[in-house]
Amino acid sequence: MERSRVLEPSPIGLIGGVLATISCFLAWDGYDDSFDVPLQFLWDKDATGGVKLGIPLVSVAAAVTLFSLSAVEPFVFLRRLGGVALLGATALFVVQLGRRIGWDNLSADNVDIAPYLAGAGGLLALFSPSGLWPFTRRRSRPPPQ
């Protein structure tokens, strides 16, 4: 009997989604959390107000976590696409932060942990293998007689 791949979680992808979700509630350099970062900040360093980054970011992180529960190909593709979106948002934030405070001042001391967690979560979601555990060996079946 063939095992169903519907509920074969990717633990590495799950960890990535959880890290990205946690990053939404931590400080993002001068902002209390991602719900304080104006979404326009990613394109205009002087932007204030408007829609916040936290809502789309936590939505993508939650979707990555949910899509990591299945090894079905469309879900794997969407999980990896979510990882790209998380990496893109993190990269845009760091670029704008560098433009705002100066590239010479952009170091580990000036960047809080949240962008690192979001970036790591995006990388894990993007590159995590499908299936239950990447290191387990599949049982070989005897050839049909």
N, CA, C and O atoms as a GROMACS GRO file, in nm:
protein
  580
    1MET      N    1   0.084  -0.118   0.000
    1MET     CA    2   0.000   0.000   0.000
    1MET      C    3   0.088   0.124   0.000
    1MET      O    4   0.179   0.137   0.082
    2GLU      N    5   0.062   0.214  -0.090
    2GLU     CA    6   0.140   0.336  -0.103
    2GLU      C    7   0.100   0.434   0.006
    2GLU      O    8  -0.018   0.455   0.032
    3ARG      N    9   0.201   0.495   0.070
    3ARG     CA   10   0.175   0.591   0.176
    3ARG      C   11   0.134   0.725   0.118
    3ARG      O   12   0.188   0.769   0.017
    4SER      N   13   0.037   0.789   0.181
    4SER     CA   14  -0.010   0.918   0.134
    4SER      C   15   0.093   1.026   0.165
    4SER      O   16   0.152   1.027   0.273
    5ARG      N   17   0.112   1.118   0.068
    5ARG     CA   18   0.207   1.227   0.087
    5ARG      C   19   0.137   1.354   0.132
    5ARG      O   20   0.200   1.460   0.141
    6VAL      N   21   0.007   1.343   0.160
    6VAL     CA   22  -0.069   1.463   0.196
    6VAL      C   23  -0.017   1.523   0.326
    6VAL      O   24   0.002   1.644   0.333
    7LEU      N   25   0.006   1.442   0.427
    7LEU     CA   26   0.054   1.494   0.555
    7LEU      C   27   0.194   1.444   0.584
    7LEU      O   28   0.215   1.371   0.681
    8GLU      N   29   0.287   1.483   0.502
    8GLU     CA   30   0.428   1.456   0.527
    8GLU      C   31   0.496   1.589   0.550
    8GLU      O   32   0.540   1.653   0.454
    9PRO      N   33   0.506   1.633   0.674
    9PRO     CA   34   0.562   1.766   0.700
    9PRO      C   35   0.711   1.774   0.670
    9PRO      O   36   0.784   1.675   0.677
   10SER      N   37   0.754   1.893   0.638
   10SER     CA   38   0.895   1.923   0.622
   10SER      C   39   0.939   1.997   0.748
   10SER      O   40   0.910   2.116   0.762
   11PRO      N   41   1.008   1.929   0.841
   11PRO     CA   42   1.043   1.994   0.968
   11PRO      C   43   1.128   2.119   0.950
   11PRO      O   44   1.113   2.215   1.026
   12ILE      N   45   1.218   2.119   0.852
   12ILE     CA   46   1.302   2.236   0.830
   12ILE      C   47   1.218   2.352   0.779
   12ILE      O   48   1.238   2.466   0.820
   13GLY      N   49   1.123   2.324   0.691
   13GLY     CA   50   1.032   2.426   0.644
   13GLY      C   51   0.944   2.480   0.756
   13GLY      O   52   0.916   2.599   0.762
   14LEU      N   53   0.899   2.389   0.845
   14LEU     CA   54   0.820   2.432   0.961
   14LEU      C   55   0.900   2.526   1.050
   14LEU      O   56   0.847   2.628   1.096
   15ILE      N   57   1.025   2.493   1.075
   15ILE     CA   58   1.111   2.579   1.156
   15ILE      C   59   1.126   2.715   1.090
   15ILE      O   60   1.122   2.818   1.158
   16GLY      N   61   1.144   2.716   0.958
   16GLY     CA   62   1.155   2.843   0.886
   16GLY      C   63   1.030   2.928   0.899
   16GLY      O   64   1.039   3.048   0.921
   17GLY      N   65   0.913   2.866   0.885
   17GLY     CA   66   0.788   2.940   0.900
   17GLY      C   67   0.768   2.994   1.040
   17GLY      O   68   0.721   3.106   1.057
   18VAL      N   69   0.805   2.915   1.139
   18VAL     CA   70   0.792   2.959   1.278
   18VAL      C   71   0.888   3.074   1.308
   18VAL      O   72   0.851   3.171   1.374
   19LEU      N   73   1.012   3.063   1.260
   19LEU     CA   74   1.108   3.173   1.280
   19LEU      C   75   1.059   3.302   1.216
   19LEU      O   76   1.068   3.409   1.276
   20ALA      N   77   1.006   3.291   1.095
   20ALA     CA   78   0.955   3.411   1.027
   20ALA      C   79   0.834   3.468   1.100
   20ALA      O   80   0.819   3.590   1.107
   21THR      N   81   0.749   3.383   1.153
   21THR     CA   82   0.633   3.431   1.228
   21THR      C   83   0.676   3.501   1.356
   21THR      O   84   0.624   3.608   1.389
   22ILE      N   85   0.771   3.443   1.427
   22ILE     CA   86   0.822   3.504   1.550
   22ILE      C   87   0.886   3.639   1.520
   22ILE      O   88   0.874   3.734   1.598
   23SER      N   89   0.956   3.648   1.405
   23SER     CA   90   1.024   3.774   1.370
   23SER      C   91   0.926   3.890   1.356
   23SER      O   92   0.964   4.005   1.374
   24CYS      N   93   0.801   3.860   1.323
   24CYS     CA   94   0.701   3.968   1.305
   24CYS      C   95   0.670   4.039   1.436
   24CYS      O   96   0.625   4.153   1.435
   25PHE      N   97   0.694   3.974   1.548
   25PHE     CA   98   0.657   4.030   1.677
   25PHE      C   99   0.778   4.083   1.755
   25PHE      O  100   0.764   4.122   1.871
   26LEU      N  101   0.895   4.084   1.693
   26LEU     CA  102   1.016   4.136   1.756
   26LEU      C  103   1.053   4.270   1.694
   26LEU      O  104   0.997   4.309   1.591
   27ALA      N  105   1.146   4.341   1.756
   27ALA     CA  106   1.185   4.475   1.710
   27ALA      C  107   1.254   4.470   1.575
   27ALA      O  108   1.338   4.384   1.548
   28TRP      N  109   1.215   4.565   1.488
   28TRP     CA  110   1.274   4.582   1.356
   28TRP      C  111   1.342   4.718   1.352
   28TRP      O  112   1.294   4.808   1.283
   29ASP      N  113   1.450   4.737   1.422
   29ASP     CA  114   1.534   4.856   1.418
   29ASP      C  115   1.457   4.988   1.426
   29ASP      O  116   1.425   5.048   1.324
   30GLY      N  117   1.429   5.029   1.545
   30GLY     CA  118   1.359   5.154   1.565
   30GLY      C  119   1.209   5.139   1.565
   30GLY      O  120   1.137   5.232   1.601
   31TYR      N  121   1.161   5.024   1.525
   31TYR     CA  122   1.018   4.993   1.527
   31TYR      C  123   0.997   4.882   1.629
   31TYR      O  124   1.080   4.791   1.641
   32ASP      N  125   0.887   4.888   1.702
   32ASP     CA  126   0.863   4.788   1.806
   32ASP      C  127   0.848   4.648   1.747
   32ASP      O  128   0.896   4.550   1.806
   33ASP      N  129   0.782   4.636   1.635
   33ASP     CA  130   0.767   4.509   1.565
   33ASP      C  131   0.734   4.538   1.419
   33ASP      O  132   0.727   4.654   1.379
   34SER      N  133   0.713   4.433   1.340
   34SER     CA  134   0.689   4.456   1.198
   34SER      C  135   0.554   4.523   1.173
   34SER      O  136   0.530   4.575   1.064
   35PHE      N  137   0.466   4.524   1.273
   35PHE     CA  138   0.337   4.590   1.258
   35PHE      C  139   0.350   4.741   1.272
   35PHE      O  140   0.253   4.814   1.251
   36ASP      N  141   0.468   4.790   1.308
   36ASP     CA  142   0.495   4.934   1.314
   36ASP      C  143   0.570   4.984   1.191
   36ASP      O  144   0.576   5.105   1.168
   37VAL      N  145   0.628   4.892   1.111
   37VAL     CA  146   0.706   4.931   0.994
   37VAL      C  147   0.610   4.966   0.880
   37VAL      O  148   0.533   4.880   0.837
   38PRO      N  149   0.614   5.091   0.829
   38PRO     CA  150   0.528   5.124   0.715
   38PRO      C  151   0.571   5.044   0.593
   38PRO      O  152   0.690   5.037   0.562
   39LEU      N  153   0.475   4.986   0.524
   39LEU     CA  154   0.506   4.908   0.405
   39LEU      C  155   0.574   4.995   0.300
   39LEU      O  156   0.658   4.947   0.223
   40GLN      N  157   0.538   5.124   0.295
   40GLN     CA  158   0.601   5.215   0.200
   40GLN      C  159   0.749   5.236   0.231
   40GLN      O  160   0.825   5.277   0.144
   41PHE      N  161   0.791   5.208   0.355
   41PHE     CA  162   0.931   5.223   0.393
   41PHE      C  163   1.022   5.139   0.304
   41PHE      O  164   1.137   5.175   0.280
   42LEU      N  165   0.971   5.026   0.254
   42LEU     CA  166   1.053   4.938   0.172
   42LEU      C  167   1.093   5.004   0.040
   42LEU      O  168   1.191   4.964  -0.022
   43TRP      N  169   1.017   5.108  -0.002
   43TRP     CA  170   1.049   5.176  -0.127
   43TRP      C  171   1.090   5.322  -0.105
   43TRP      O  172   1.164   5.378  -0.185
   44ASP      N  173   1.042   5.383   0.003
   44ASP     CA  174   1.071   5.524   0.028
   44ASP      C  175   1.117   5.537   0.173
   44ASP      O  176   1.039   5.513   0.265
   45LYS      N  177   1.242   5.574   0.193
   45LYS     CA  178   1.298   5.576   0.328
   45LYS      C  179   1.235   5.682   0.418
   45LYS      O  180   1.250   5.674   0.540
   46ASP      N  181   1.165   5.778   0.362
   46ASP     CA  182   1.102   5.882   0.443
   46ASP      C  183   0.954   5.856   0.466
   46ASP      O  184   0.883   5.942   0.518
   47ALA      N  185   0.905   5.739   0.429
   47ALA     CA  186   0.762   5.708   0.440
   47ALA      C  187   0.721   5.691   0.586
   47ALA      O  188   0.795   5.634   0.667
   48THR      N  189   0.605   5.741   0.618
   48THR     CA  190   0.546   5.721   0.750
   48THR      C  191   0.399   5.689   0.731
   48THR      O  192   0.337   5.729   0.632
   49GLY      N  193   0.344   5.617   0.825
   49GLY     CA  194   0.201   5.586   0.821
   49GLY      C  195   0.166   5.488   0.711
   49GLY      O  196   0.253   5.428   0.649
   50GLY      N  197   0.036   5.472   0.687
   50GLY     CA  198  -0.011   5.383   0.582
   50GLY      C  199  -0.016   5.239   0.630
   50GLY      O  200  -0.014   5.210   0.749
   51VAL      N  201  -0.022   5.150   0.534
   51VAL     CA  202  -0.029   5.007   0.561
   51VAL      C  203   0.102   4.961   0.624
   51VAL      O  204   0.209   5.012   0.589
   52LYS      N  205   0.094   4.866   0.715
   52LYS     CA  206   0.212   4.818   0.786
   52LYS      C  207   0.265   4.688   0.726
   52LYS      O  208   0.189   4.611   0.667
   53LEU      N  209   0.394   4.665   0.740
   53LEU     CA  210   0.460   4.546   0.687
   53LEU      C  211   0.415   4.419   0.758
   53LEU      O  212   0.417   4.311   0.699
   54GLY      N  213   0.375   4.430   0.884
   54GLY     CA  214   0.345   4.312   0.964
   54GLY      C  215   0.234   4.225   0.911
   54GLY      O  216   0.244   4.103   0.919
   55ILE      N  217   0.130   4.285   0.856
   55ILE     CA  218   0.016   4.205   0.811
   55ILE      C  219   0.054   4.114   0.694
   55ILE      O  220   0.029   3.994   0.703
   56PRO      N  221   0.114   4.165   0.585
   56PRO     CA  222   0.154   4.071   0.480
   56PRO      C  223   0.265   3.976   0.523
   56PRO      O  224   0.269   3.861   0.480
   57LEU      N  225   0.356   4.023   0.608
   57LEU     CA  226   0.468   3.939   0.650
   57LEU      C  227   0.421   3.822   0.736
   57LEU      O  228   0.465   3.709   0.715
   58VAL      N  229   0.332   3.848   0.832
   58VAL     CA  230   0.284   3.739   0.915
   58VAL      C  231   0.193   3.647   0.834
   58VAL      O  232   0.185   3.527   0.863
   59SER      N  233   0.124   3.700   0.734
   59SER     CA  234   0.040   3.616   0.648
   59SER      C  235   0.126   3.520   0.566
   59SER      O  236   0.095   3.401   0.557
   60VAL      N  237   0.234   3.571   0.508
   60VAL     CA  238   0.323   3.485   0.430
   60VAL      C  239   0.392   3.384   0.521
   60VAL      O  240   0.406   3.267   0.484
   61ALA      N  241   0.436   3.426   0.640
   61ALA     CA  242   0.503   3.334   0.732
   61ALA      C  243   0.408   3.224   0.778
   61ALA      O  244   0.448   3.108   0.788
   62ALA      N  245   0.283   3.259   0.805
   62ALA     CA  246   0.185   3.157   0.845
   62ALA      C  247   0.155   3.063   0.729
   62ALA      O  248   0.138   2.943   0.750
   63ALA      N  249   0.149   3.116   0.606
   63ALA     CA  250   0.125   3.030   0.490
   63ALA      C  251   0.242   2.935   0.468
   63ALA      O  252   0.222   2.818   0.434
   64VAL      N  253   0.364   2.984   0.487
   64VAL     CA  254   0.482   2.898   0.474
   64VAL      C  255   0.475   2.785   0.576
   64VAL      O  256   0.506   2.670   0.544
   65THR      N  257   0.434   2.817   0.698
   65THR     CA  258   0.422   2.714   0.802
   65THR      C  259   0.317   2.611   0.762
   65THR      O  260   0.340   2.491   0.775
   66LEU      N  261   0.203   2.656   0.715
   66LEU     CA  262   0.097   2.562   0.675
   66LEU      C  263   0.138   2.479   0.553
   66LEU      O  264   0.110   2.359   0.549
   67PHE      N  265   0.203   2.541   0.455
   67PHE     CA  266   0.244   2.467   0.336
   67PHE      C  267   0.358   2.369   0.366
   67PHE      O  268   0.383   2.278   0.286
   68SER      N  269   0.425   2.386   0.479
   68SER     CA  270   0.532   2.293   0.517
   68SER      C  271   0.476   2.163   0.573
   68SER      O  272   0.552   2.069   0.598
   69LEU      N  273   0.346   2.155   0.592
   69LEU     CA  274   0.284   2.035   0.647
   69LEU      C  275   0.259   1.928   0.542
   69LEU      O  276   0.227   1.814   0.576
   70SER      N  277   0.272   1.962   0.415
   70SER     CA  278   0.241   1.868   0.309
   70SER      C  279   0.354   1.861   0.209
   70SER      O  280   0.424   1.960   0.184
   71ALA      N  281   0.371   1.743   0.150
   71ALA     CA  282   0.474   1.723   0.048
   71ALA      C  283   0.414   1.721  -0.092
   71ALA      O  284   0.482   1.683  -0.187
   72VAL      N  285   0.289   1.761  -0.105
   72VAL     CA  286   0.225   1.769  -0.236
   72VAL      C  287   0.290   1.883  -0.314
   72VAL      O  288   0.313   1.991  -0.259
   73GLU      N  289   0.319   1.859  -0.441
   73GLU     CA  290   0.398   1.953  -0.520
   73GLU      C  291   0.347   2.097  -0.522
   73GLU      O  292   0.429   2.188  -0.508
   74PRO      N  293   0.218   2.125  -0.540
   74PRO     CA  294   0.177   2.266  -0.538
   74PRO      C  295   0.208   2.335  -0.405
   74PRO      O  296   0.244   2.452  -0.403
   75PHE      N  297   0.194   2.262  -0.294
   75PHE     CA  298   0.223   2.320  -0.163
   75PHE      C  299   0.373   2.343  -0.147
   75PHE      O  300   0.414   2.442  -0.086
   76VAL      N  301   0.454   2.253  -0.199
   76VAL     CA  302   0.600   2.270  -0.192
   76VAL      C  303   0.640   2.394  -0.272
   76VAL      O  304   0.722   2.474  -0.227
   77PHE      N  305   0.581   2.410  -0.389
   77PHE     CA  306   0.610   2.529  -0.471
   77PHE      C  307   0.568   2.657  -0.398
   77PHE      O  308   0.644   2.753  -0.394
   78LEU      N  309   0.449   2.658  -0.340
   78LEU     CA  310   0.401   2.776  -0.269
   78LEU      C  311   0.484   2.805  -0.144
   78LEU      O  312   0.506   2.921  -0.110
   79ARG      N  313   0.531   2.700  -0.075
   79ARG     CA  314   0.620   2.720   0.041
   79ARG      C  315   0.749   2.788  -0.003
   79ARG      O  316   0.796   2.881   0.062
   80ARG      N  317   0.804   2.741  -0.112
   80ARG     CA  318   0.929   2.800  -0.161
   80ARG      C  319   0.907   2.941  -0.213
   80ARG      O  320   0.993   3.027  -0.196
   81LEU      N  321   0.794   2.966  -0.275
   81LEU     CA  322   0.760   3.102  -0.319
   81LEU      C  323   0.745   3.194  -0.198
   81LEU      O  324   0.785   3.310  -0.204
   82GLY      N  325   0.686   3.144  -0.089
   82GLY     CA  326   0.677   3.221   0.034
   82GLY      C  327   0.815   3.250   0.092
   82GLY      O  328   0.838   3.359   0.145
   83GLY      N  329   0.907   3.154   0.081
   83GLY     CA  330   1.044   3.177   0.126
   83GLY      C  331   1.111   3.288   0.047
   83GLY      O  332   1.184   3.370   0.103
   84VAL      N  333   1.086   3.293  -0.084
   84VAL     CA  334   1.140   3.400  -0.168
   84VAL      C  335   1.080   3.534  -0.126
   84VAL      O  336   1.152   3.635  -0.120
   85ALA      N  337   0.950   3.537  -0.096
   85ALA     CA  338   0.885   3.661  -0.053
   85ALA      C  339   0.942   3.709   0.081
   85ALA      O  340   0.964   3.829   0.099
   86LEU      N  341   0.966   3.617   0.174
   86LEU     CA  342   1.026   3.654   0.302
   86LEU      C  343   1.166   3.710   0.283
   86LEU      O  344   1.203   3.810   0.344
   87LEU      N  345   1.245   3.645   0.199
   87LEU     CA  346   1.380   3.694   0.171
   87LEU      C  347   1.376   3.831   0.103
   87LEU      O  348   1.457   3.919   0.134
   88GLY      N  349   1.281   3.849   0.011
   88GLY     CA  350   1.269   3.977  -0.057
   88GLY      C  351   1.232   4.090   0.037
   88GLY      O  352   1.290   4.198   0.030
   89ALA      N  353   1.136   4.065   0.126
   89ALA     CA  354   1.096   4.169   0.223
   89ALA      C  355   1.212   4.202   0.316
   89ALA      O  356   1.234   4.319   0.349
   90THR      N  357   1.284   4.102   0.359
   90THR     CA  358   1.399   4.124   0.448
   90THR      C  359   1.507   4.203   0.376
   90THR      O  360   1.564   4.297   0.432
   91ALA      N  361   1.536   4.166   0.252
   91ALA     CA  362   1.639   4.236   0.176
   91ALA      C  363   1.599   4.382   0.152
   91ALA      O  364   1.682   4.472   0.166
   92LEU      N  365   1.474   4.406   0.116
   92LEU     CA  366   1.428   4.543   0.096
   92LEU      C  367   1.438   4.625   0.224
   92LEU      O  368   1.476   4.742   0.221
   93PHE      N  369   1.405   4.563   0.337
   93PHE     CA  370   1.414   4.634   0.465
   93PHE      C  371   1.558   4.672   0.496
   93PHE      O  372   1.585   4.785   0.536
   94VAL      N  373   1.649   4.578   0.477
   94VAL     CA  374   1.791   4.605   0.508
   94VAL      C  375   1.847   4.711   0.413
   94VAL      O  376   1.926   4.796   0.455
   95VAL      N  377   1.808   4.707   0.286
   95VAL     CA  378   1.855   4.809   0.191
   95VAL      C  379   1.806   4.946   0.234
   95VAL      O  380   1.883   5.042   0.236
   96GLN      N  381   1.678   4.958   0.269
   96GLN     CA  382   1.626   5.087   0.312
   96GLN      C  383   1.687   5.130   0.445
   96GLN      O  384   1.711   5.249   0.466
   97LEU      N  385   1.714   5.037   0.534
   97LEU     CA  386   1.779   5.071   0.659
   97LEU      C  387   1.920   5.124   0.631
   97LEU      O  388   1.964   5.220   0.694
   98GLY      N  389   1.991   5.061   0.537
   98GLY     CA  390   2.124   5.110   0.499
   98GLY      C  391   2.118   5.248   0.438
   98GLY      O  392   2.206   5.331   0.463
   99ARG      N  393   2.016   5.274   0.359
   99ARG     CA  394   2.000   5.408   0.301
   99ARG      C  395   1.964   5.510   0.408
   99ARG      O  396   2.001   5.627   0.398
  100ARG      N  397   1.891   5.466   0.510
  100ARG     CA  398   1.844   5.558   0.614
  100ARG      C  399   1.953   5.594   0.714
  100ARG      O  400   1.972   5.712   0.745
  101ILE      N  401   2.025   5.492   0.764
  101ILE     CA  402   2.126   5.520   0.867
  101ILE      C  403   2.267   5.524   0.810
  101ILE      O  404   2.362   5.555   0.883
  102GLY      N  405   2.282   5.493   0.683
  102GLY     CA  406   2.414   5.493   0.621
  102GLY      C  407   2.474   5.353   0.618
  102GLY      O  408   2.466   5.279   0.716
  103TRP      N  409   2.533   5.319   0.505
  103TRP     CA  410   2.588   5.184   0.489
  103TRP      C  411   2.706   5.158   0.583
  103TRP      O  412   2.730   5.044   0.621
  104ASP      N  413   2.778   5.262   0.619
  104ASP     CA  414   2.890   5.244   0.711
  104ASP      C  415   2.841   5.210   0.852
  104ASP      O  416   2.913   5.145   0.928
  105ASN      N  417   2.722   5.254   0.887
  105ASN     CA  418   2.666   5.228   1.020
  105ASN      C  419   2.588   5.097   1.027
  105ASN      O  420   2.545   5.055   1.134
  106LEU      N  421   2.570   5.035   0.913
  106LEU     CA  422   2.491   4.912   0.908
  106LEU      C  423   2.581   4.794   0.946
  106LEU      O  424   2.657   4.744   0.863
  107SER      N  425   2.570   4.752   1.069
  107SER     CA  426   2.647   4.638   1.118
  107SER      C  427   2.558   4.555   1.208
  107SER      O  428   2.441   4.588   1.229
  108ALA      N  429   2.613   4.449   1.261
  108ALA     CA  430   2.535   4.361   1.347
  108ALA      C  431   2.485   4.433   1.472
  108ALA      O  432   2.382   4.396   1.528
  109ASP      N  433   2.558   4.535   1.516
  109ASP     CA  434   2.516   4.608   1.635
  109ASP      C  435   2.396   4.698   1.608
  109ASP      O  436   2.320   4.729   1.700
  110ASN      N  437   2.377   4.740   1.483
  110ASN     CA  438   2.269   4.832   1.448
  110ASN      C  439   2.145   4.763   1.393
  110ASN      O  440   2.043   4.828   1.371
  111VAL      N  441   2.153   4.634   1.370
  111VAL     CA  442   2.039   4.559   1.316
  111VAL      C  443   1.988   4.465   1.424
  111VAL      O  444   2.063   4.383   1.476
  112ASP      N  445   1.858   4.478   1.457
  112ASP     CA  446   1.799   4.390   1.557
  112ASP      C  447   1.784   4.249   1.502
  112ASP      O  448   1.813   4.223   1.385
  113ILE      N  449   1.738   4.158   1.587
  113ILE     CA  450   1.733   4.016   1.552
  113ILE      C  451   1.621   3.982   1.454
  113ILE      O  452   1.633   3.883   1.381
  114ALA      N  453   1.514   4.060   1.449
  114ALA     CA  454   1.398   4.025   1.368
  114ALA      C  455   1.428   4.010   1.219
  114ALA      O  456   1.384   3.912   1.159
  115PRO      N  457   1.502   4.103   1.156
  115PRO     CA  458   1.533   4.080   1.013
  115PRO      C  459   1.617   3.953   0.990
  115PRO      O  460   1.601   3.886   0.888
  116TYR      N  461   1.705   3.922   1.084
  116TYR     CA  462   1.783   3.798   1.073
  116TYR      C  463   1.691   3.676   1.078
  116TYR      O  464   1.706   3.583   0.999
  117LEU      N  465   1.595   3.676   1.172
  117LEU     CA  466   1.503   3.564   1.183
  117LEU      C  467   1.416   3.550   1.060
  117LEU      O  468   1.392   3.439   1.012
  118ALA      N  469   1.367   3.663   1.007
  118ALA     CA  470   1.284   3.658   0.887
  118ALA      C  471   1.365   3.606   0.768
  118ALA      O  472   1.314   3.526   0.689
  119GLY      N  473   1.488   3.651   0.755
  119GLY     CA  474   1.574   3.603   0.647
  119GLY      C  475   1.608   3.456   0.661
  119GLY      O  476   1.605   3.381   0.563
  120ALA      N  477   1.639   3.414   0.783
  120ALA     CA  478   1.669   3.272   0.806
  120ALA      C  479   1.545   3.187   0.780
  120ALA      O  480   1.555   3.079   0.722
  121GLY      N  481   1.428   3.236   0.822
  121GLY     CA  482   1.305   3.162   0.795
  121GLY      C  483   1.278   3.150   0.646
  121GLY      O  484   1.235   3.046   0.599
  122GLY      N  485   1.305   3.258   0.572
  122GLY     CA  486   1.289   3.253   0.427
  122GLY      C  487   1.384   3.155   0.362
  122GLY      O  488   1.345   3.080   0.272
  123LEU      N  489   1.509   3.154   0.406
  123LEU     CA  490   1.607   3.059   0.351
  123LEU      C  491   1.568   2.914   0.381
  123LEU      O  492   1.576   2.828   0.294
  124LEU      N  493   1.526   2.889   0.505
  124LEU     CA  494   1.487   2.753   0.541
  124LEU      C  495   1.364   2.708   0.462
  124LEU      O  496   1.357   2.594   0.418
  125ALA      N  497   1.268   2.798   0.444
  125ALA     CA  498   1.148   2.763   0.367
  125ALA      C  499   1.183   2.739   0.220
  125ALA      O  500   1.125   2.651   0.156
  126LEU      N  501   1.276   2.815   0.168
  126LEU     CA  502   1.313   2.803   0.027
  126LEU      C  503   1.390   2.675  -0.001
  126LEU      O  504   1.364   2.607  -0.100
  127PHE      N  505   1.484   2.641   0.084
  127PHE     CA  506   1.574   2.530   0.055
  127PHE      C  507   1.544   2.401   0.132
  127PHE      O  508   1.618   2.304   0.117
  128SER      N  509   1.440   2.397   0.212
  128SER     CA  510   1.411   2.275   0.288
  128SER      C  511   1.360   2.166   0.195
  128SER      O  512   1.283   2.192   0.103
  129PRO      N  513   1.404   2.045   0.220
  129PRO     CA  514   1.359   1.934   0.137
  129PRO      C  515   1.215   1.897   0.170
  129PRO      O  516   1.166   1.925   0.280
  130SER      N  517   1.150   1.835   0.077
  130SER     CA  518   1.012   1.789   0.098
  130SER      C  519   1.014   1.658   0.174
  130SER      O  520   1.113   1.585   0.174
  131GLY      N  521   0.904   1.629   0.237
  131GLY     CA  522   0.890   1.501   0.303
  131GLY      C  523   0.914   1.508   0.451
  131GLY      O  524   0.948   1.613   0.507
  132LEU      N  525   0.893   1.393   0.514
  132LEU     CA  526   0.892   1.388   0.659
  132LEU      C  527   1.025   1.426   0.721
  132LEU      O  528   1.034   1.531   0.786
  133TRP      N  529   1.126   1.347   0.704
  133TRP     CA  530   1.258   1.379   0.758
  133TRP      C  531   1.358   1.359   0.645
  133TRP      O  532   1.360   1.254   0.582
  134PRO      N  533   1.439   1.457   0.619
  134PRO     CA  534   1.532   1.446   0.505
  134PRO      C  535   1.641   1.342   0.526
  134PRO      O  536   1.706   1.301   0.430
  135PHE      N  537   1.661   1.299   0.649
  135PHE     CA  538   1.773   1.208   0.676
  135PHE      C  539   1.728   1.063   0.696
  135PHE      O  540   1.813   0.976   0.717
  136THR      N  541   1.600   1.036   0.690
  136THR     CA  542   1.554   0.898   0.708
  136THR      C  543   1.567   0.822   0.578
  136THR      O  544   1.560   0.878   0.468
  137ARG      N  545   1.586   0.695   0.593
  137ARG     CA  546   1.600   0.609   0.477
  137ARG      C  547   1.465   0.549   0.443
  137ARG      O  548   1.394   0.501   0.532
  138ARG      N  549   1.429   0.551   0.319
  138ARG     CA  550   1.303   0.490   0.275
  138ARG      C  551   1.320   0.338   0.278
  138ARG      O  552   1.424   0.284   0.241
  139ARG      N  553   1.214   0.271   0.322
  139ARG     CA  554   1.220   0.124   0.322
  139ARG      C  555   1.210   0.073   0.180
  139ARG      O  556   1.127   0.119   0.101
  140SER      N  557   1.294  -0.019   0.150
  140SER     CA  558   1.286  -0.078   0.016
  140SER      C  559   1.182  -0.187   0.019
  140SER      O  560   1.172  -0.264   0.115
  141ARG      N  561   1.105  -0.192  -0.084
  141ARG     CA  562   1.000  -0.293  -0.095
  141ARG      C  563   1.052  -0.409  -0.178
  141ARG      O  564   1.128  -0.391  -0.273
  142PRO      N  565   1.012  -0.528  -0.140
  142PRO     CA  566   1.053  -0.642  -0.221
  142PRO      C  567   0.986  -0.635  -0.360
  142PRO      O  568   0.871  -0.591  -0.371
  143PRO      N  569   1.056  -0.676  -0.462
  143PRO     CA  570   0.997  -0.671  -0.597
  143PRO      C  571   0.873  -0.760  -0.605
  143PRO      O  572   0.869  -0.866  -0.543
  144PRO      N  573   0.771  -0.718  -0.681
  144PRO     CA  574   0.651  -0.801  -0.694
  144PRO      C  575   0.684  -0.929  -0.767
  144PRO      O  576   0.767  -0.932  -0.857
  145GLN      N  577   0.616  -1.033  -0.726
  145GLN     CA  578   0.646  -1.166  -0.786
  145GLN      C  579   0.538  -1.209  -0.878
  145GLN      O  580   0.547  -1.318  -0.936
   0.00000   0.00000   0.00000
